[in-house]
Amino acid sequence: MIKMIALYKHPENKEAFDDHYFNVHAPITAKIPGLRKMEVTKIVGSPMGGEGKYYLMCEMYYDDMDSLKAAMKTEEGKASGKDAMSFAGDIITLMIGEEVNE
């Protein structure tokens, strides 16, 4: 499986971020064709103590790279990307990972 990973740094206004993320952004993203599973994790700390660098992580699973690429070209994929940039463009890091089963 391939997954798109979105890491969000701590927003200035966590309440406003959470409201937009969970009530607007996540529902848009959940509608992307080909998305197999979406897991959202709120980061609660660091093993070294303190709050850590990141606030939230979202992992979006697809069958393979071709499925991910096709999903990003859909209207829903474009809407999700546009929305992410509108409310979190300065605090989001996106990456693609491949699950390794050993």
SERO-4910 file (N, C-alpha, C, O; in steps of 0.05 Angstrom, whole numbers):
BEGIN
 pado doro    nc1    nc2    nc3   cac1   cac2   cac3    cc1    cc2    cc3    oc1    oc2    oc3
  Met    A     17    -24      0      0      0      0     18     25      0     40     25     10
  Ile    A      7     46    -12     19     72    -13      3     90      5    -22     88      5
  Lys    A     16    108     19      0    128     34     12    156     31     36    160     29
  Met    A     -7    174     30      0    203     31     -1    210     61    -20    204     75
  Ile    A     20    223     70     22    231     98     22    261    100     38    274     87
  Ala    A      4    272    116      3    301    120     10    306    150     -3    296    168
  Leu    A     32    321    154     40    329    181     35    358    184     43    375    168
  Tyr    A     21    366    205     14    393    211     29    403    236     28    390    257
  Lys    A     44    425    234     56    437    257     34    450    274     11    452    265
  His    A     41    459    297     22    471    315     10    497    303     25    515    296
  Pro    A    -16    498    300    -29    523    289    -30    544    311    -29    538    335
  Glu    A    -32    569    302    -34    591    321    -60    589    338    -59    592    362
  Asn    A    -82    582    324   -107    579    338   -117    550    335   -128    543    314
  Lys    A   -112    534    355   -118    506    354   -148    500    351   -156    482    338
  Glu    A   -164    516    365   -193    512    363   -204    517    335   -220    502    325
  Ala    A   -195    539    322   -203    545    295   -193    524    276   -207    515    257
  Phe    A   -168    515    280   -156    494    263   -173    469    265   -181    458    245
  Asp    A   -178    460    290   -194    435    294   -221    437    281   -231    418    269
  Asp    A   -234    460    285   -261    464    273   -260    461    243   -277    446    232
  His    A   -241    474    230   -240    472    201   -231    444    192   -242    432    174
  Tyr    A   -211    433    206   -200    407    197   -221    386    199   -226    371    180
  Phe    A   -234    383    222   -253    361    226   -281    365    214   -295    346    208
  Asn    A   -289    390    210   -316    396    199   -316    403    170   -337    401    157
  Val    A   -293    411    159   -292    418    130   -272    400    115   -279    386     97
  His    A   -247    401    124   -226    388    109   -228    358    108   -227    345     87
  Ala    A   -230    345    131   -231    316    132   -255    305    116   -251    285    102
  Pro    A   -279    317    117   -301    306    101   -295    309     71   -303    291     55
  Ile    A   -282    330     62   -274    333     34   -255    311     26   -258    297      6
  Thr    A   -235    307     43   -214    287     37   -225    259     37   -218    243     20
  Ala    A   -244    253     55   -255    226     57   -270    218     31   -275    194     27
  Lys    A   -278    238     15   -293    232    -10   -275    227    -34   -285    221    -56
  Ile    A   -248    228    -31   -231    224    -53   -233    196    -64   -230    177    -49
  Pro    A   -239    192    -90   -241    165   -101   -215    150    -98   -193    161   -103
  Gly    A   -217    125    -91   -193    108    -89   -181    108    -61   -163     92    -55
  Leu    A   -189    126    -44   -179    127    -16   -190    103     -1   -214     99      1
  Arg    A   -172     86      9   -179     61     22   -184     65     52   -202     53     64
  Lys    A   -168     82     64   -170     87     93   -157    113     99   -137    121     87
  Met    A   -168    127    119   -156    152    128   -154    151    159   -174    147    172
  Glu    A   -130    155    169   -126    155    198   -115    181    207    -95    191    196
  Val    A   -128    194    226   -120    220    236   -110    216    265   -123    203    281
  Thr    A    -86    226    271    -74    224    297    -67    251    308    -53    267    294
  Lys    A    -77    258    331    -70    283    344    -45    276    361    -45    258    377
  Ile    A    -24    291    356      2    286    370     -1    299    398     -7    322    401
  Val    A      4    282    418      0    291    446     26    297    461     25    306    484
  Gly    A     49    290    449     74    295    463     97    282    448     94    271    427
  Ser    A    120    284    461    145    274    450    158    256    472    154    262    495
  Pro    A    172    235    464    186    218    484    206    234    500    213    226    522
  Met    A    215    256    489    235    273    503    221    293    522    235    309    535
  Gly    A    195    293    522    180    312    538    171    336    522    182    341    501
  Gly    A    151    349    531    141    373    517    122    365    495    115    342    491
  Glu    A    113    386    480     92    381    460    102    371    433     86    362    418
  Gly    A    127    373    427    137    364    402    132    384    379    120    405    383
  Lys    A    142    377    356    142    395    333    114    395    319    106    415    307
  Tyr    A    101    372    320     76    369    304     51    367    321     52    358    344
  Tyr    A     29    376    309      3    377    323    -15    354    314    -29    342    330
  Leu    A    -14    348    288    -33    329    277    -20    314    253     -4    326    239
  Met    A    -28    289    250    -18    273    227    -42    259    214    -59    248    228
  Cys    A    -43    260    188    -64    245    174    -50    227    154    -33    235    138
  Glu    A    -58    201    155    -48    181    136    -71    172    118    -91    163    128
  Met    A    -67    175     92    -87    168     72    -77    146     55    -57    149     40
  Tyr    A    -90    123     56    -80     98     43    -93     94     16   -117     98     12
  Tyr    A    -76     86     -3    -84     79    -31    -72     52    -38    -52     44    -27
  Asp    A    -84     39    -58    -74     12    -66    -45     13    -76    -29     -4    -69
  Asp    A    -39     33    -92    -13     35   -104     -8     64   -114    -26     81   -112
  Met    A     15     69   -125     23     96   -133      4    106   -156     -3    129   -156
  Asp    A     -3     88   -174    -21     96   -196    -48    105   -185    -60    124   -194
  Ser    A    -58     91   -164    -84     98   -152    -82    125   -138   -100    142   -140
  Leu    A    -59    131   -125    -55    156   -112    -54    179   -132    -67    199   -129
  Lys    A    -39    175   -154    -37    195   -175    -64    201   -187    -71    224   -192
  Ala    A    -79    180   -192   -106    183   -204   -124    199   -185   -140    216   -193
  Ala    A   -122    192   -159   -139    205   -139   -133    235   -137   -152    251   -134
  Met    A   -108    242   -139   -101    270   -137   -111    287   -161   -112    311   -159
  Lys    A   -117    274   -183   -127    288   -207   -158    291   -207   -168    305   -224
  Thr    A   -171    278   -188   -200    280   -187   -209    307   -175   -193    321   -163
  Glu    A   -234    314   -180   -244    339   -168   -242    340   -138   -236    360   -126
  Glu    A   -248    316   -126   -246    314    -97   -217    317    -87   -212    330    -67
  Gly    A   -198    305   -101   -170    308    -94   -160    336    -97   -146    346    -80
  Lys    A   -168    349   -118   -161    377   -122   -173    395   -101   -161    414    -91
  Ala    A   -199    390    -93   -212    405    -73   -198    402    -46   -196    421    -31
  Ser    A   -190    378    -40   -176    373    -14   -150    388    -13   -143    401      7
  Gly    A   -135    387    -35   -109    401    -36   -113    431    -34    -98    445    -20
  Lys    A   -132    442    -48   -137    471    -48   -146    479    -20   -137    500    -10
  Asp    A   -163    463     -7   -171    470     20   -148    469     40   -145    487     57
  Ala    A   -131    449     38   -108    446     56    -90    471     54    -81    481     74
  Met    A    -85    480     30    -68    503     26    -81    528     37    -68    547     46
  Ser    A   -108    530     36   -122    554     44   -121    558     75   -121    580     84
  Phe    A   -121    536     90   -122    539    119    -97    530    133    -93    536    157
  Ala    A    -79    515    119    -56    504    132    -31    504    115    -12    490    120
  Gly    A    -31    520     94     -9    520     75     18    525     87     39    515     77
  Asp    A     19    541    108     45    548    120     53    529    142     75    531    153
  Ile    A     36    510    149     43    491    171     41    462    163     46    444    180
  Ile    A     36    456    138     32    428    129     57    418    114     69    433     99
  Thr    A     64    393    119     85    379    104     72    354     93     59    339    108
  Leu    A     74    350     67     63    326     54     85    308     45    106    317     35
  Met    A     81    282     48    100    262     38     85    237     30     63    233     38
  Ile    A     99    221     14     87    195      5    104    173     16    129    174     15
  Gly    A     91    153     28    105    130     39     95    104     28     72    102     18
  Glu    A    111     84     29    103     57     21    106     38     44    127     37     57
  Glu    A     85     24     50     86      5     73    105    -18     66    104    -29     44
  Val    A    121    -26     86    140    -47     82    131    -69    102    131    -65    126
  Asn    A    126    -92     91    118   -115    108    141   -135    108    146   -149     89
  Glu    A    155   -136    131    177   -155    133    172   -175    155    189   -192    160
***
